[in-house]
């Protein structure tokens, strides 16, 4: 049977599940309605080691393997995808680039507060006119004495307004085209960094997402990641892990939708018998189960390959594509099974339906995943 979890992995999964059910679940519906950011919960996750799971202990992290992180993320997403995406962004696109490309000084300065949950991080790549086409960004980094001044606009920045350290991509050497992009660790408190108001999103409503305007925001030379002009390399390096992480979020949402549907089908009565005794509903539940189980194996396999240090671009893209597309279908069927109640905000499946929609878009759209898969096959 694949995979065989270690005792530590099981313990991490169970700890995440217990915390999610005891501390995150009770206020999930209220936070969705109000848009309130779960600051206290994020702090608790940091204390438990969930905000820097793959960061070595010497830098304040938990130092666990990637599959352990995926197992924990799935359990958090099962209860509240807004909390899961906050946790995911901090781990995968804030901590990971600094860990993989930062100097020893940078790791000591940034990773310890990020991994402990003392502060939050994020990733500034996407712009109003540069989404899937990351090389089309326009934000500029102009060299000045002692550092760089950043100017431009960033869009859909998760943890904006609540985070402190952001890995920001900007064009430092325009004569080199897409090879002239550099990455910087930008402190959100820097003069010239203007965080917009939180976006009014369909789902993930208690996760903060904003537009960011940069007006001559100064970053010191010591804040540049890599050797300079490593921006796209740094951005693309973490794509496999990020895709697996989004797949894990979608998997958690889909499993919750399935469980809610089974519970409802066991209690709701129509035409003189419980809903689950109707063949049409049984067919839905069987298909939902098959898709969730298949997705789980794809996600765990991709994570295991990453842990083993093996190439996993094909597997990560496949897991992301299959899991997110099927999670949308599962949530759609969950609403259908609930009938009119599924359209009501009093029922969890309505929130799941909204939360799952973005998983086929961020960290690479389904269209991009298909391109990645096809190119891997033709290589």
C-alpha positions in Angstrom: 0.0 0.0 0.0 1.4 3.4 -0.9 2.6 5.3 0.9 3.8 3.9 4.2 3.9 6.7 6.7 6.4 6.9 9.4 5.4 7.3 13.1 6.5 10.9 12.9 4.4 11.6 9.8 1.4 10.1 11.4 2.0 12.1 14.6 2.2 15.4 12.6 -0.9 14.6 10.6 -2.9 13.7 13.7 -1.6 16.8 15.6 -2.7 19.0 12.7 -6.1 17.3 12.6 -6.7 17.7 16.3 -5.7 21.4 16.3 -7.8 22.1 13.2 -10.9 20.5 14.7 -10.5 22.0 18.2 -9.2 25.5 17.4 -9.9 26.4 13.7 -13.3 24.7 13.0 -15.4 26.6 15.6 -14.9 30.0 14.0 -14.5 29.1 10.4 -18.0 30.0 9.2 -18.0 33.3 11.2 -14.6 34.3 9.7 -15.9 33.5 6.2 -18.8 35.8 6.8 -16.8 38.6 8.3 -13.5 38.3 6.5 -11.7 38.5 9.8 -8.1 37.4 9.6 -7.3 34.5 12.0 -4.3 36.2 13.6 -4.4 34.2 16.9 -4.7 30.9 15.1 -1.7 31.7 12.8 0.3 32.5 15.9 -0.7 29.2 17.5 0.3 27.4 14.2 3.7 29.1 14.5 4.2 27.9 18.0 3.4 24.4 17.0 6.0 24.5 14.1 3.5 24.6 11.2 4.6 27.9 9.7 8.1 26.8 8.8 7.8 23.0 8.5 10.6 22.4 6.0 12.9 25.0 7.5 15.8 23.3 9.5 15.7 23.7 13.3 18.8 25.8 13.3 16.8 28.5 11.6 13.8 28.2 13.8 11.8 25.7 11.7 10.4 22.2 12.4 12.8 20.6 10.0 10.4 17.9 8.8 10.1 16.3 5.4 7.8 17.6 2.6 5.2 14.8 2.9 4.7 15.7 6.6 4.0 19.2 5.5 1.5 18.0 2.9 -0.3 15.8 5.4 -0.6 18.7 7.8 -1.8 21.1 5.1 -4.4 18.7 4.0 -5.8 18.5 7.5 -5.9 22.3 7.9 -7.6 22.8 4.5 -10.2 20.2 5.5 -11.4 22.6 8.1 -10.6 26.1 6.7 -8.9 26.7 3.4 -8.3 30.3 4.3 -6.0 29.3 7.1 -4.4 26.7 4.9 -3.5 29.1 2.2 -2.0 31.5 4.7 0.1 28.6 6.1 1.0 27.4 2.6 2.2 30.8 1.3 4.4 31.3 4.4 6.0 27.9 4.0 6.3 27.5 0.2 6.9 30.9 -1.3 8.3 32.9 1.6 10.5 30.5 3.6 11.5 28.2 0.7 13.1 30.8 -1.6 15.1 32.2 1.3 16.1 28.8 2.5 17.2 27.7 -1.0 18.8 30.9 -2.2 19.5 33.1 0.8 22.9 33.7 2.4 23.6 32.5 5.9 23.0 36.1 7.1 19.6 36.2 5.3 18.5 32.9 6.6 19.3 33.9 10.2 17.6 37.3 9.8 14.4 36.3 7.9 13.7 32.6 8.5 13.6 32.6 12.2 10.8 35.1 12.6 8.9 33.6 9.6 9.2 30.0 10.7 8.2 30.8 14.2 5.0 32.6 13.1 6.3 35.8 14.7 5.8 37.5 11.4 4.2 36.4 8.1 5.7 36.3 4.6 4.5 36.3 1.0 5.5 36.4 -2.6 5.4 39.4 -5.0 5.5 38.1 -8.5 2.1 38.5 -10.1 1.3 41.9 -11.6 -1.9 43.4 -13.2 -0.5 42.4 -16.7 1.7 39.5 -15.7 0.0 36.4 -14.3 0.8 33.1 -15.9 3.4 34.9 -18.0 5.8 35.6 -15.2 8.5 36.9 -17.5 6.2 39.8 -18.6 6.5 41.7 -15.3 7.2 45.4 -15.3 8.3 46.3 -11.8 11.7 47.9 -11.9 14.7 47.8 -9.6 17.0 50.8 -10.0 20.5 50.7 -8.5 21.3 53.4 -6.0 24.0 53.8 -3.4 23.8 50.9 -1.0 20.9 49.1 -2.6 17.9 49.3 -5.0 14.7 51.3 -5.4 11.7 49.3 -6.5 8.8 50.8 -8.4 5.7 49.1 -9.9 2.5 47.3 -9.1 1.9 43.8 -7.7 -1.4 42.0 -7.8 -3.2 39.3 -5.8 -0.6 39.3 -3.1 -1.6 36.8 -0.3 -0.8 37.9 3.2 -0.6 41.5 2.0 -1.4 43.9 4.8 -0.7 41.3 7.5 2.7 40.0 6.4 6.2 41.6 6.9 8.7 39.9 4.6 7.9 39.4 0.9 10.1 37.8 -1.8 9.7 40.4 -4.5 10.6 40.1 -8.2 11.7 43.1 -10.2 13.6 43.9 -13.4 17.1 44.9 -12.3 18.9 44.7 -15.7 16.3 45.5 -18.5 18.9 45.0 -21.2 18.9 41.2 -20.4 15.1 40.8 -20.9 13.6 38.0 -18.8 17.1 37.1 -17.7 17.4 40.5 -16.0 15.0 39.8 -13.2 16.2 39.8 -9.6 14.6 38.7 -6.3 14.7 40.8 -3.2 13.4 40.3 0.4 11.2 43.4 0.8 10.1 44.6 4.3 6.4 45.7 4.1 7.2 48.5 6.5 9.6 50.1 4.1 8.6 53.7 3.0 7.1 53.5 -0.5 5.4 50.2 0.0 1.6 50.8 -0.2 -0.7 47.9 0.6 -4.2 48.2 -1.0 -7.4 47.2 0.7 -8.2 43.5 0.9 -9.8 42.1 -2.2 -13.5 41.1 -1.9 -13.0 37.5 -3.0 -15.5 34.8 -3.8 -13.8 32.4 -1.4 -10.9 32.2 1.0 -12.5 35.3 2.5 -10.5 35.4 5.8 -7.2 35.1 3.9 -5.9 38.6 3.0 -5.1 39.3 -0.7 -4.2 42.8 -1.8 -2.8 45.0 -4.6 0.6 46.5 -3.8 2.0 49.7 -5.1 5.8 50.3 -4.9 7.1 53.8 -5.2 10.9 54.0 -4.9 10.8 51.5 -2.1 14.4 51.0 -1.0 15.9 47.6 -0.4 19.6 47.2 0.6 22.1 45.2 -1.4 22.0 42.6 1.4 18.3 42.0 0.7 19.0 40.6 -2.8 18.5 36.8 -3.1 21.0 34.8 -5.1 23.7 36.3 -7.2 21.6 38.8 -9.1 19.4 38.2 -12.1 18.3 35.0 -10.5 14.7 36.1 -10.2 13.0 33.7 -12.6 15.2 30.9 -11.4 14.1 31.5 -7.9 10.5 31.9 -8.8 10.4 28.7 -10.9 12.5 26.6 -8.4 9.7 26.3 -6.0 6.9 25.7 -8.5 6.9 21.9 -8.0 6.5 22.2 -4.3 3.9 25.0 -4.6 1.8 22.9 -7.0 1.8 19.9 -4.7 0.8 22.3 -1.8 -2.2 23.6 -3.7 -3.2 20.1 -4.7 -3.1 19.2 -0.9 -5.4 22.1 -0.2 -7.8 21.0 -2.8 -7.6 17.5 -1.5 -8.6 18.6 2.0 -11.5 20.6 0.7 -12.7 17.7 -1.5 -12.5 15.2 1.4 -14.6 17.5 3.5 -17.2 17.9 0.8 -17.4 14.1 0.5 -17.7 13.6 4.2 -20.4 16.3 4.5 -22.3 14.7 1.7 -22.2 11.2 3.2 -23.4 12.5 6.5 -26.2 14.4 4.9 -27.2 11.4 2.8 -27.5 9.3 5.9 -30.0 11.6 7.6 -32.0 13.4 4.9 -35.2 11.6 4.0 -37.0 11.9 0.6 -39.8 9.9 -0.9 -40.0 7.7 2.3 -36.3 6.7 2.5 -33.0 8.2 3.4 -31.3 10.1 0.6 -28.4 7.7 0.4 -30.6 4.8 -0.6 -31.4 6.5 -3.9 -29.3 5.1 -6.7 -28.6 8.5 -8.2 -27.1 9.7 -4.9 -25.1 6.5 -4.4 -23.6 7.0 -7.9 -22.5 10.5 -7.0 -21.0 9.4 -3.7 -19.2 6.5 -5.3 -17.7 8.7 -8.1 -16.7 11.4 -5.5 -14.9 8.8 -3.4 -13.0 7.4 -6.4 -11.8 10.8 -7.5 -10.7 11.8 -4.0 -8.8 8.6 -3.5 -7.1 8.8 -6.8 -6.1 12.4 -6.1 -4.7 11.5 -2.7 -2.4 9.0 -4.3 -1.2 11.5 -6.9 -0.5 14.1 -4.2 1.3 11.8 -1.9 3.4 10.3 -4.7 4.5 13.8 -5.9 5.5 14.8 -2.3 7.4 11.5 -1.8 9.4 12.1 -5.0 10.2 15.6 -3.9 11.4 14.2 -0.5 13.6 11.7 -2.3 15.2 14.4 -4.4 13.9 13.0 -7.6 12.5 15.0 -10.5 8.8 15.6 -10.0 7.7 18.3 -12.3 5.5 16.0 -14.3 4.0 14.4 -11.1 3.5 17.8 -9.4 1.7 19.3 -12.4 -0.4 16.1 -12.8 -1.3 16.1 -9.1 -2.2 19.8 -9.2 -4.3 19.5 -12.4 -6.2 16.3 -11.5 -6.8 17.2 -7.8 -8.0 20.7 -8.3 -10.2 20.0 -11.3 -11.8 17.0 -9.5 -12.1 18.9 -6.2 -14.3 21.4 -8.0 -16.4 18.5 -9.4 -16.7 16.9 -6.0 -17.8 20.2 -4.4 -20.3 20.8 -7.1 -21.8 17.3 -6.5 -21.8 18.0 -2.8 -24.0 21.1 -3.3 -26.3 19.1 -5.6 -26.7 16.3 -3.0 -27.6 18.9 -0.4 -30.2 20.4 -2.8 -31.5 23.8 -1.8 -29.6 23.6 1.5 -26.4 23.4 -0.4 -27.0 26.9 -1.7 -27.3 28.2 1.8 -24.5 29.7 3.8 -25.7 27.8 6.8 -24.2 24.7 5.3 -20.5 24.0 5.0 -20.6 22.8 1.4 -21.6 26.2 0.2 -18.3 27.6 1.6 -16.3 24.7 0.2 -17.8 25.4 -3.2 -16.5 28.9 -3.2 -13.2 28.1 -1.6 -12.2 25.4 -4.0 -12.7 27.5 -7.2 -9.4 29.4 -7.0 -7.3 26.2 -6.7 -7.4 25.7 -10.5 -6.1 29.3 -11.0 -3.4 30.1 -8.5 0.1 28.6 -8.5 -0.4 28.0 -12.2 -3.7 27.6 -13.9 -5.0 24.2 -15.1 -4.1 25.4 -18.7 -0.5 25.9 -17.6 -0.4 22.5 -15.9 -1.5 20.9 -19.1 1.3 22.7 -21.0 3.8 21.5 -18.4 2.7 18.0 -18.6 2.7 17.9 -22.4 6.2 19.4 -22.5 7.5 16.9 -20.0 6.1 14.1 -22.2 7.7 15.5 -25.3 11.1 16.2 -23.7 
